[in-house]
Amino acid sequence: MFRGLNRLNLDAKGRLAVPTRYRERIQERCASELVVTIDRDHCLLIYPLPEWQEIERKLMKLPSFNKAARNLQRLLVGHATEVDMDGQGRVLLPPALRDFAQLDKRVVLIGQGNKFELWDEERWSNQREGWLDEMELGDVDLPADFDTLSI
């Protein structure tokens, strides 16, 4: 499981240095093979290859005549790019994906269980503040599954 928030810098070549605490798990889980794709919130999603393959299989089983399913396939699978973590724990992010997420120098890597989200630091801060404001105003509609959740 990947969890936690990490503020990082991309180098001049667009490489992300994966925090040391995740490297061994990534190596064990997927031999350093990752998949990066886009998210509708204009961040990037980074999956260990086996996790991505499972999601990709589910996406490709969706009916191709369903417009929403087809668009999801186009966006997620169409942008999915395999990358390898090198011996120094760095991942080269493709320029098109960096452009989509407007990643320049300062980024935030957020563990989300089976994947990471990678955000531009300023966009992340703004989004987080918006989500917190929504919660304070009670504008969050939670599914019934959450009725029994205790935190």
C-alpha positions in Angstrom: 0.0 0.0 0.0 1.2 3.4 -0.9 0.3 6.2 1.5 1.5 9.7 2.4 2.3 13.0 0.8 5.7 13.8 -0.6 6.8 17.2 -1.9 9.4 16.7 -4.6 11.2 18.3 -7.5 11.3 17.2 -11.1 14.8 17.5 -12.6 15.6 19.3 -15.8 14.9 16.1 -17.8 11.5 15.6 -16.3 12.5 12.8 -14.0 10.9 12.1 -10.6 13.0 10.7 -7.8 10.7 8.2 -6.1 11.0 8.5 -2.3 13.3 5.8 -0.8 10.5 4.4 1.4 8.6 3.2 -1.7 11.4 1.9 -3.9 11.8 -1.5 -2.4 8.0 -2.2 -2.6 7.9 -1.0 -6.2 10.9 -3.3 -7.0 9.3 -6.3 -5.3 5.8 -5.7 -6.7 6.6 -5.0 -10.3 10.3 -5.2 -10.9 10.3 -1.4 -11.2 7.8 -1.4 -14.1 5.2 1.4 -13.7 2.4 2.8 -15.9 1.6 6.5 -15.9 -1.6 7.9 -17.2 -3.8 11.0 -16.9 -6.6 11.7 -14.5 -9.6 14.0 -15.0 -8.4 16.2 -12.2 -5.4 17.1 -14.3 -2.9 15.1 -12.3 -1.1 11.9 -13.3 -1.8 8.4 -12.0 1.2 6.1 -11.4 0.5 2.4 -11.1 2.7 -0.7 -10.6 2.4 -2.6 -13.9 0.3 -5.5 -12.5 -2.2 -3.1 -10.9 -2.5 -1.2 -14.1 -3.0 -4.4 -16.2 -6.0 -5.4 -14.0 -7.6 -1.9 -14.4 -6.9 -2.0 -18.1 -8.6 -5.4 -18.5 -11.7 -4.0 -16.8 -11.7 -0.8 -18.9 -11.4 -2.8 -22.1 -14.4 -5.0 -21.1 -16.7 -2.0 -21.0 -19.1 -1.7 -23.9 -17.5 0.2 -26.8 -20.9 1.6 -27.9 -21.3 3.3 -24.5 -20.0 6.9 -25.1 -18.8 7.4 -21.5 -17.0 4.0 -21.5 -15.4 4.7 -24.8 -14.2 8.2 -23.7 -12.7 6.6 -20.5 -10.9 4.0 -22.6 -9.5 6.7 -24.9 -8.3 8.9 -22.0 -6.9 6.4 -19.6 -5.7 3.6 -21.8 -4.8 6.0 -24.7 -2.5 8.0 -22.4 -1.1 5.0 -20.5 2.7 4.9 -20.8 5.0 2.3 -19.4 8.0 3.7 -17.5 10.8 2.0 -15.5 12.3 3.2 -12.3 16.1 3.4 -12.8 18.8 2.3 -10.4 18.7 5.6 -8.7 15.0 5.4 -8.1 14.1 7.9 -10.8 11.2 7.8 -13.3 11.3 9.7 -16.6 7.8 11.2 -17.1 6.9 11.6 -20.8 6.6 15.3 -21.9 3.0 14.9 -23.1 1.9 13.7 -19.7 3.9 16.4 -17.9 2.3 19.0 -20.1 -1.2 17.6 -19.4 -0.7 17.8 -15.7 1.2 21.1 -16.0 4.1 19.7 -14.1 7.2 21.9 -14.1 9.5 21.7 -11.1 7.6 21.5 -7.7 5.3 18.4 -7.5 3.4 16.5 -4.9 3.3 12.7 -4.9 0.4 11.3 -3.0 0.1 7.6 -2.1 -3.4 6.3 -2.8 -3.2 2.7 -1.8 -2.6 0.8 -5.0 -1.3 3.8 -6.9 0.2 7.3 -6.7 -1.2 10.6 -7.8 1.3 13.2 -9.1 0.2 16.8 -8.9 1.7 20.2 -9.7 2.3 21.6 -6.2 0.3 24.7 -6.6 -2.7 22.9 -8.3 -2.6 20.4 -5.4 -2.8 23.1 -2.8 -5.7 24.8 -4.5 -7.6 21.6 -5.0 -7.0 20.5 -1.4 -8.3 23.9 -0.1 -11.4 23.5 -2.3 -12.1 20.0 -1.0 -11.7 21.2 2.5 -14.1 24.1 1.9 -16.7 21.6 0.4 -16.5 19.4 3.5 -16.8 22.4 5.9 -19.9 23.6 4.0 -21.4 20.1 4.1 -21.5 19.9 0.3 -20.3 16.4 0.2 -22.7 13.7 -0.8 -21.3 10.4 0.5 -22.6 7.1 -0.8 -24.6 4.9 1.6 -21.5 2.7 2.0 -20.0 5.4 4.2 -22.8 5.3 6.7 -21.0 2.6 8.7 -17.5 4.1 8.3 -15.9 5.3 11.5 -12.7 7.3 11.4 
